């Protein structure tokens, strides 16, 4: 998608997100579970917003949010697990995906936001691992999630944006990179 169309759509998406009946402002996350639930809620809202504001694009969101919330204490026993996965249907055979990957060690937890170029025909490296790009991560060690950008992604995101905005930007990147709208 060209930059101007992308910016027009992003304004529509931001307006849609702002119009949603906001839940009461959550208190600052005091633990990893609360922070993960806030991240999961934001990702779910962004996926819904993309579907509502961009004709010809579908974010397939087959995540069972109630189940994940119910089982989160059990999942946190693992050092790494997939919190949620989203597949983008962009037409012309493009099917990128985003995975929210929780990495939980002894001292801190983070959510890596990982982009896969194509979730139908997976590209793999020499060791057979799926090729992906970490767009950003969310550090969960403080009172609320904090966006951390790898050096390779610093030019992709606006500086100083809060974690919710950064996560929304990350979900917009598959659209920017791979979506080619039909000529109108």
C-alpha positions as CSV (number, residue, x, y, z in Angstrom):
1,X,0.0,0.0,0.0
2,X,1.4,3.4,-0.8
3,X,2.3,5.7,2.1
4,X,-0.5,8.3,1.6
5,X,-3.3,5.6,1.4
6,X,-1.7,4.0,4.4
7,X,-1.7,7.2,6.5
8,X,-5.4,7.9,5.5
9,X,-6.3,4.4,6.6
10,X,-4.3,4.7,9.9
11,X,-6.3,7.8,10.8
12,X,-9.5,5.9,10.2
13,X,-8.3,3.1,12.4
14,X,-7.2,5.4,15.2
15,X,-10.6,7.1,15.0
16,X,-12.4,3.7,15.1
17,X,-10.3,2.7,18.1
18,X,-11.1,6.0,19.9
19,X,-14.8,5.6,19.3
20,X,-15.1,2.1,20.9
21,X,-16.8,2.3,24.2
22,X,-13.7,2.5,26.4
23,X,-13.5,0.2,29.4
24,X,-12.7,1.9,32.6
25,X,-9.0,2.8,32.6
26,X,-7.2,-0.2,34.0
27,X,-5.0,0.5,36.9
28,X,-1.3,0.2,36.1
29,X,-0.4,-3.5,35.7
30,X,1.1,-4.7,38.9
31,X,1.9,-8.2,37.7
32,X,2.7,-10.0,34.5
33,X,-0.8,-11.5,34.2
34,X,-2.5,-8.1,34.3
35,X,0.0,-6.7,31.8
36,X,-0.6,-9.7,29.4
37,X,-4.3,-9.3,29.6
38,X,-4.0,-5.6,28.7
39,X,-1.8,-6.5,25.8
40,X,-4.2,-9.2,24.6
41,X,-7.1,-6.8,24.9
42,X,-5.3,-4.1,22.8
43,X,-4.3,-6.7,20.1
44,X,-7.9,-7.9,19.9
45,X,-9.2,-4.4,19.5
46,X,-6.7,-3.5,16.8
47,X,-7.6,-6.7,14.9
48,X,-11.3,-5.8,15.1
49,X,-10.5,-2.2,14.0
50,X,-8.5,-3.3,10.9
51,X,-11.4,-5.5,9.9
52,X,-13.9,-2.6,10.4
53,X,-11.9,0.1,8.6
54,X,-10.1,-1.5,5.7
55,X,-12.3,-3.1,3.0
56,X,-10.6,-6.0,1.2
57,X,-8.5,-6.9,4.2
58,X,-9.3,-9.5,6.8
59,X,-7.4,-10.1,10.0
60,X,-8.3,-13.7,11.0
61,X,-8.4,-13.7,14.7
62,X,-9.2,-17.3,15.9
63,X,-7.8,-16.7,19.4
64,X,-10.0,-17.8,22.3
65,X,-9.5,-14.9,24.6
66,X,-11.6,-16.3,27.4
67,X,-9.7,-19.5,27.4
68,X,-6.3,-17.8,27.4
69,X,-7.3,-15.5,30.2
70,X,-8.6,-18.5,32.2
71,X,-5.4,-20.6,31.6
72,X,-2.9,-17.7,31.8
73,X,-1.6,-18.8,35.2
74,X,-0.8,-22.3,33.8
75,X,0.8,-20.8,30.7
76,X,3.0,-18.6,32.8
77,X,4.7,-21.7,34.0
78,X,6.4,-22.0,30.6
79,X,9.4,-19.9,29.7
80,X,7.9,-19.2,26.2
81,X,4.5,-19.5,24.7
82,X,2.3,-18.0,22.0
83,X,-0.2,-15.6,23.6
84,X,-2.1,-14.9,20.3
85,X,-1.7,-15.3,16.5
86,X,-3.2,-13.3,13.7
87,X,-3.3,-14.0,10.0
88,X,-3.8,-11.2,7.5
89,X,-5.7,-12.0,4.3
90,X,-4.6,-9.2,2.0
91,X,-5.7,-10.6,-1.4
92,X,-3.4,-11.4,-4.3
93,X,-2.1,-14.4,-2.3
94,X,-0.5,-12.4,0.5
95,X,-1.0,-14.0,3.9
96,X,1.4,-12.4,6.5
97,X,0.9,-13.1,10.2
98,X,1.7,-11.7,13.6
99,X,2.4,-13.7,16.7
100,X,2.5,-12.4,20.2
101,X,5.2,-14.5,21.8
102,X,5.6,-14.4,25.6
103,X,9.1,-14.9,26.9
104,X,9.0,-15.3,30.6
105,X,12.2,-15.9,32.6
106,X,13.0,-15.8,36.3
107,X,13.3,-12.0,36.5
108,X,11.3,-10.4,33.7
109,X,8.7,-11.1,31.1
110,X,8.3,-9.6,27.6
111,X,6.0,-10.0,24.7
112,X,7.8,-10.2,21.3
113,X,5.6,-9.0,18.4
114,X,6.8,-11.2,15.5
115,X,6.0,-10.8,11.8
116,X,5.9,-13.8,9.5
117,X,5.9,-12.9,5.8
118,X,3.6,-15.7,4.7
119,X,1.7,-18.1,7.0
120,X,0.6,-20.4,4.1
121,X,4.0,-21.1,2.5
122,X,6.4,-20.8,5.5
123,X,9.9,-19.8,4.7
124,X,12.5,-21.6,6.8
125,X,16.2,-21.1,7.6
126,X,18.9,-23.8,7.2
127,X,17.9,-25.3,10.6
128,X,14.2,-25.6,9.5
129,X,13.1,-22.7,11.8
130,X,10.3,-20.4,10.5
131,X,11.8,-17.1,9.3
132,X,10.4,-14.2,11.1
133,X,11.2,-10.6,12.0
134,X,10.7,-9.2,15.5
135,X,9.0,-5.8,15.0
136,X,9.0,-4.8,18.7
137,X,8.7,-6.2,22.2
138,X,6.8,-5.1,25.2
139,X,8.7,-5.1,28.4
140,X,6.5,-6.2,31.3
141,X,8.9,-5.6,34.2
142,X,7.5,-2.1,35.1
143,X,4.1,-0.8,36.3
144,X,2.8,-1.0,32.7
145,X,4.0,-2.4,29.4
146,X,6.8,-0.5,27.7
147,X,7.5,-0.7,24.0
148,X,11.1,-1.7,23.1
149,X,12.2,-1.4,19.5
150,X,15.0,-3.5,18.1
151,X,17.6,-1.4,16.2
152,X,16.3,-2.8,12.9
153,X,12.7,-1.5,13.5
154,X,13.5,2.0,14.8
155,X,12.7,3.6,11.5
156,X,9.3,1.8,11.3
157,X,7.7,3.4,14.3
158,X,7.1,7.0,15.5
159,X,9.4,7.9,18.4
160,X,8.0,8.2,21.8
161,X,4.6,6.6,21.2
162,X,3.1,4.6,24.0
163,X,2.9,0.8,24.0
164,X,-0.7,0.7,22.7
165,X,0.1,3.0,19.8
166,X,3.3,0.9,19.0
167,X,1.3,-2.3,19.0
168,X,-1.2,-0.7,16.6
169,X,1.6,0.4,14.4
170,X,3.0,-3.2,14.4
171,X,-0.3,-4.5,13.3
172,X,-0.4,-2.0,10.5
173,X,3.0,-3.0,9.0
174,X,1.7,-6.1,7.2
175,X,-0.9,-3.8,5.5
176,X,1.8,-1.3,4.6
177,X,4.3,-3.8,3.3
178,X,2.1,-6.3,1.5
179,X,-1.4,-5.0,0.8
180,X,-2.0,-3.8,-2.8
181,X,-5.5,-2.4,-3.0
182,X,-7.3,-2.9,-6.3
183,X,-7.3,0.2,-8.4
184,X,-10.5,2.2,-8.0
